[in-house]
Amino acid sequence: LQDLQPLRKALAEAAEREAQRQRERQEAARRARAERMLFQDAVGPVQALRGMHERRWHVPEPPEPQPVQRELDEERVLRESLSDEFDVGTLLDVDDQLSFRRTGIGTDVTRRLRAGHWSIQRQLDLHGLRTDEAREALGEFIRLAHRTG
């Protein structure tokens, strides 16, 4: 009979687990009933509409195709027809009054500068300054740039 003791204990544990599962199922059913009753109390008495029991699915119509490439081509043609293909940068290269370049600095340097090849590291705002203040601010800016490289 000693060998049956572990079996008896295992059966008792299994019965306890089954009873616990049964209690959980009953509690879940009770909660579901309470939820249904709460909904029915909130909504009140309702009647089903006649003839509306089948579901209808709305399938949207596909959109009309857009001639995107043709629109891009027309936009390009319009832009070309309005453009006189004049580049202001060419004036800066040929007119010394519009652009200053120290001797020894090639035209490629100014072209690369205008194209944004080098990034802006500092800025100086002279708006609102009098001439003497602007001159002093510019001198300090240049000294700082020379020190930091």
Order of alpha helices (4+ residues) and beta strands (2+ residues): alpha-alpha-alpha-alpha-alpha
